[in-house]
Amino acid sequence: MNVNDKYVLDILNNFIVSERLNKSEILQMASLVSISHDISDLKDNLKWERYSCKP
């Protein structure tokens, strides 16, 4: 996903609001956006990161 694209930024902002992401989740999302192909891929990557980081 290209974060320089206004459409992508709108999608990401809507996702942040709808999921009520906290600061650390937003930072995690920002690092995963570039390797994600679309919003569903980003959601899957975020889920994987959340589960793999839990002790």
C-alpha positions in Angstrom: 0.0 0.0 0.0 1.3 3.5 -0.9 0.9 5.8 2.1 1.5 8.8 -0.1 -1.9 8.1 -1.8 -4.8 10.1 -0.4 -7.2 7.2 -0.9 -5.0 4.9 1.2 -4.6 7.5 3.9 -8.4 7.9 4.1 -8.7 4.1 4.4 -6.1 4.0 7.2 -7.7 6.8 9.1 -11.1 5.2 8.9 -9.5 1.9 10.1 -7.8 3.7 13.0 -11.1 5.2 14.1 -13.3 2.1 13.6 -10.9 -0.2 15.4 -10.0 2.4 18.1 -6.3 1.7 17.8 -4.0 3.0 20.5 -0.6 4.7 19.9 1.4 1.5 19.8 -1.0 -0.2 17.5 -0.9 2.8 15.1 2.9 2.7 15.1 2.7 -1.0 14.4 0.3 -0.4 11.6 2.5 2.2 10.1 5.4 -0.2 9.9 3.2 -2.9 8.3 1.5 -0.7 5.7 4.3 -0.8 3.2 4.4 -4.6 3.1 0.6 -5.0 3.0 -1.1 -5.3 -0.4 -4.5 -4.0 0.7 -6.5 -3.3 3.9 -7.5 -6.9 4.5 -3.8 -7.9 4.2 -3.0 -5.2 6.7 -5.6 -6.5 9.1 -4.2 -10.0 8.9 -0.7 -8.7 9.4 -1.8 -6.8 12.5 -3.5 -9.8 13.9 -0.4 -11.9 13.3 1.8 -9.3 15.0 -0.5 -9.1 18.0 -0.6 -12.8 18.6 3.1 -13.4 17.9 4.1 -10.6 20.4 2.1 -11.9 23.3 4.1 -13.7 26.1 
